[in-house]
Amino acid sequence: MKFIDLTSEESSTETTELDRRYFPSDHLIQQVREILDQVRLGGDQVLLQLVEKFDHTLFSRPELRVDQHEIDKAVENIGSGIRHALAIAEHNVAGEECARSRSR
C-alpha cells in the first residue's frame, strides 16, 4: 500500500493523478454547441423536438412556461449546500466560457 502525504510539497505530482474532475471531449463539446445553436435559432419548436428525441416525451409550448410563483417556490426549497454548489458551477461555467471565447 502506498501512503501519500497530501500536506507535503513533494506530493504535488501524485495529487495531480488523483484529480478526478471531468473534462468533456472536444467531440462532446461540439455536439452540445450544435444543439444549443439549434435551440437559439429555432426556439421553442426546436426545443420541443429535441425533448421528444432525447427524452421520448411530448410537451406543448404552454407546458414549457414556468411562472414566477413556481420559480420562487423551487428556490425556497433549495438547501444551502445545493445553492453553494450551483454558485460554484455558475462560476466555473462562466470562467470556461470566457476561456473558450478568448481562444477562438
Residue pairs with C-beta under 8 A, 6 or more apart in sequence:
4 11
4 14
4 15
4 18
5 11
6 15
24 32
35 50
38 46
38 50
39 46
39 47
39 50
42 49
44 61
44 64
47 64
48 58
48 59
48 60
48 61
48 64
51 57
51 58
51 59
52 58
52 59
78 86
